[in-house]
Amino acid sequence: MNDYQTLSDLANNYNEDAKFYATESSSIGASSEELTASMLEINELLNNLNTSSQTLNDVVHSVNVSIQEITANSEETKSETESILKQATTLKDTVETFNV
């Protein structure tokens, strides 16, 4: 009878251990699912960040091009203004040569 009790205790211990490992396994599975969901969310955030970074890069490039165009236009305007001023001075000098 002693052997029967020992086997019964051993079976109960195995049963308790099986319940423990089943609970732990379930907990690990749930944690794994949470980890996977978190990793997917992080991946999505990184993709959004990459998209935002590319958009910002495009905007900065566009602003840079606009600044270059403004600079070129300003230089052209300066040149034309200087030319008109020179022509106005030449015209003034020419008009001053007439005796009226």
Phi and psi restraints in degrees (value plus and minus 20) as a CYANA .aco file:
   2 ASN   PHI     -81.8   -41.8
   2 ASN   PSI     -62.1   -22.1
   3 ASP   PHI     -84.7   -44.7
   3 ASP   PSI     -58.3   -18.3
   4 TYR   PHI     -82.7   -42.7
   4 TYR   PSI     -63.8   -23.8
   5 GLN   PHI     -83.4   -43.4
   5 GLN   PSI     -60.7   -20.7
   6 THR   PHI     -83.2   -43.2
   6 THR   PSI     -65.1   -25.1
   7 LEU   PHI     -84.9   -44.9
   7 LEU   PSI     -57.7   -17.7
   8 SER   PHI     -85.6   -45.6
   8 SER   PSI     -63.3   -23.3
   9 ASP   PHI     -83.2   -43.2
   9 ASP   PSI     -61.9   -21.9
  10 LEU   PHI     -82.8   -42.8
  10 LEU   PSI     -62.8   -22.8
  11 ALA   PHI     -83.6   -43.6
  11 ALA   PSI     -61.1   -21.1
  12 ASN   PHI     -83.9   -43.9
  12 ASN   PSI     -61.0   -21.0
  13 ASN   PHI     -82.8   -42.8
  13 ASN   PSI     -64.6   -24.6
  14 TYR   PHI     -81.4   -41.4
  14 TYR   PSI     -61.0   -21.0
  15 ASN   PHI     -82.5   -42.5
  15 ASN   PSI     -65.7   -25.7
  16 GLU   PHI     -83.7   -43.7
  16 GLU   PSI     -62.9   -22.9
  17 ASP   PHI     -82.0   -42.0
  17 ASP   PSI     -61.4   -21.4
  18 ALA   PHI     -82.8   -42.8
  18 ALA   PSI     -62.0   -22.0
  19 LYS   PHI     -83.0   -43.0
  19 LYS   PSI     -63.0   -23.0
  20 PHE   PHI     -80.4   -40.4
  20 PHE   PSI     -68.9   -28.9
  21 TYR   PHI     -87.9   -47.9
  21 TYR   PSI     -52.4   -12.4
  22 ALA   PHI     -85.3   -45.3
  22 ALA   PSI     -63.1   -23.1
  23 THR   PHI     -84.7   -44.7
  23 THR   PSI     -66.2   -26.2
  24 GLU   PHI     -83.8   -43.8
  24 GLU   PSI     -61.1   -21.1
  25 SER   PHI     -83.1   -43.1
  25 SER   PSI     -61.4   -21.4
  26 SER   PHI     -84.1   -44.1
  26 SER   PSI     -61.5   -21.5
  27 SER   PHI     -84.4   -44.4
  27 SER   PSI     -62.9   -22.9
  28 ILE   PHI     -84.3   -44.3
  28 ILE   PSI     -60.2   -20.2
  29 GLY   PHI     -82.1   -42.1
  29 GLY   PSI     -63.1   -23.1
  30 ALA   PHI     -85.5   -45.5
  30 ALA   PSI     -61.4   -21.4
  31 SER   PHI     -84.1   -44.1
  31 SER   PSI     -58.3   -18.3
  32 SER   PHI     -84.4   -44.4
  32 SER   PSI     -61.1   -21.1
  33 GLU   PHI     -84.8   -44.8
  33 GLU   PSI     -61.0   -21.0
  34 GLU   PHI     -83.7   -43.7
  34 GLU   PSI     -61.7   -21.7
  35 LEU   PHI     -83.4   -43.4
  35 LEU   PSI     -62.9   -22.9
  36 THR   PHI     -82.1   -42.1
  36 THR   PSI     -63.9   -23.9
  37 ALA   PHI     -82.6   -42.6
  37 ALA   PSI     -61.6   -21.6
  38 SER   PHI     -84.8   -44.8
  38 SER   PSI     -60.7   -20.7
  39 MET   PHI     -85.7   -45.7
  39 MET   PSI     -58.6   -18.6
  40 LEU   PHI     -84.9   -44.9
  40 LEU   PSI     -60.3   -20.3
  41 GLU   PHI     -85.4   -45.4
  41 GLU   PSI     -62.4   -22.4
  42 ILE   PHI     -82.5   -42.5
  42 ILE   PSI     -62.3   -22.3
  43 ASN   PHI     -80.8   -40.8
  43 ASN   PSI     -62.7   -22.7
  44 GLU   PHI     -84.6   -44.6
  44 GLU   PSI     -61.8   -21.8
  45 LEU   PHI     -83.4   -43.4
  45 LEU   PSI     -60.0   -20.0
  46 LEU   PHI     -85.1   -45.1
  46 LEU   PSI     -59.0   -19.0
  47 ASN   PHI     -83.5   -43.5
  47 ASN   PSI     -62.1   -22.1
  48 ASN   PHI     -83.1   -43.1
  48 ASN   PSI     -61.3   -21.3
  49 LEU   PHI     -83.1   -43.1
  49 LEU   PSI     -61.8   -21.8
  50 ASN   PHI     -82.6   -42.6
  50 ASN   PSI     -63.3   -23.3
  51 THR   PHI     -83.4   -43.4
  51 THR   PSI     -64.2   -24.2
  52 SER   PHI     -83.3   -43.3
  52 SER   PSI     -60.3   -20.3
  53 SER   PHI     -83.2   -43.2
  53 SER   PSI     -61.9   -21.9
  54 GLN   PHI     -85.6   -45.6
  54 GLN   PSI     -60.9   -20.9
  55 THR   PHI     -82.3   -42.3
  55 THR   PSI     -64.9   -24.9
  56 LEU   PHI     -81.4   -41.4
  56 LEU   PSI     -62.2   -22.2
  57 ASN   PHI     -80.4   -40.4
  57 ASN   PSI     -62.6   -22.6
  58 ASP   PHI     -83.4   -43.4
  58 ASP   PSI     -62.2   -22.2
  59 VAL   PHI     -85.2   -45.2
  59 VAL   PSI     -64.6   -24.6
  60 VAL   PHI     -81.1   -41.1
  60 VAL   PSI     -61.7   -21.7
  61 HIS   PHI     -82.2   -42.2
  61 HIS   PSI     -63.2   -23.2
  62 SER   PHI     -82.9   -42.9
  62 SER   PSI     -63.5   -23.5
  63 VAL   PHI     -82.9   -42.9
  63 VAL   PSI     -60.9   -20.9
  64 ASN   PHI     -80.5   -40.5
  64 ASN   PSI     -65.6   -25.6
  65 VAL   PHI     -82.3   -42.3
  65 VAL   PSI     -62.5   -22.5
  66 SER   PHI     -83.0   -43.0
  66 SER   PSI     -61.4   -21.4
  67 ILE   PHI     -83.2   -43.2
  67 ILE   PSI     -60.4   -20.4
  68 GLN   PHI     -83.9   -43.9
  68 GLN   PSI     -60.5   -20.5
  69 GLU   PHI     -85.5   -45.5
  69 GLU   PSI     -62.2   -22.2
  70 ILE   PHI     -82.7   -42.7
  70 ILE   PSI     -62.7   -22.7
  71 THR   PHI     -81.7   -41.7
  71 THR   PSI     -65.6   -25.6
  72 ALA   PHI     -82.7   -42.7
  72 ALA   PSI     -63.6   -23.6
  73 ASN   PHI     -84.9   -44.9
  73 ASN   PSI     -58.3   -18.3
  74 SER   PHI     -84.6   -44.6
  74 SER   PSI     -61.8   -21.8
  75 GLU   PHI     -84.9   -44.9
  75 GLU   PSI     -60.5   -20.5
  76 GLU   PHI     -85.4   -45.4
  76 GLU   PSI     -62.5   -22.5
  77 THR   PHI     -82.9   -42.9
  77 THR   PSI     -62.0   -22.0
  78 LYS   PHI     -80.7   -40.7
  78 LYS   PSI     -66.3   -26.3
  79 SER   PHI     -80.5   -40.5
  79 SER   PSI     -65.7   -25.7
  80 GLU   PHI     -86.1   -46.1
  80 GLU   PSI     -58.9   -18.9
  81 THR   PHI     -84.0   -44.0
  81 THR   PSI     -63.5   -23.5
  82 GLU   PHI     -83.0   -43.0
  82 GLU   PSI     -59.7   -19.7
  83 SER   PHI     -84.6   -44.6
  83 SER   PSI     -64.3   -24.3
  84 ILE   PHI     -84.6   -44.6
  84 ILE   PSI     -60.8   -20.8
  85 LEU   PHI     -82.2   -42.2
  85 LEU   PSI     -62.6   -22.6
  86 LYS   PHI     -83.5   -43.5
  86 LYS   PSI     -62.6   -22.6
  87 GLN   PHI     -85.2   -45.2
  87 GLN   PSI     -59.5   -19.5
  88 ALA   PHI     -84.3   -44.3
  88 ALA   PSI     -60.1   -20.1
  89 THR   PHI     -85.2   -45.2
  89 THR   PSI     -62.7   -22.7
  90 THR   PHI     -82.8   -42.8
  90 THR   PSI     -63.2   -23.2
  91 LEU   PHI     -83.6   -43.6
  91 LEU   PSI     -63.2   -23.2
  92 LYS   PHI     -80.2   -40.2
  92 LYS   PSI     -66.4   -26.4
  93 ASP   PHI     -82.0   -42.0
  93 ASP   PSI     -59.6   -19.6
  94 THR   PHI     -85.0   -45.0
  94 THR   PSI     -66.2   -26.2
  95 VAL   PHI     -83.3   -43.3
  95 VAL   PSI     -55.4   -15.4
  96 GLU   PHI     -87.8   -47.8
  96 GLU   PSI     -39.7     0.3
  97 THR   PHI     -97.4   -57.4
  97 THR   PSI     -37.7     2.3
  98 PHE   PHI     -98.1   -58.1
  98 PHE   PSI     121.5   161.5
  99 ASN   PHI    -121.4   -81.4
  99 ASN   PSI      91.7   131.7
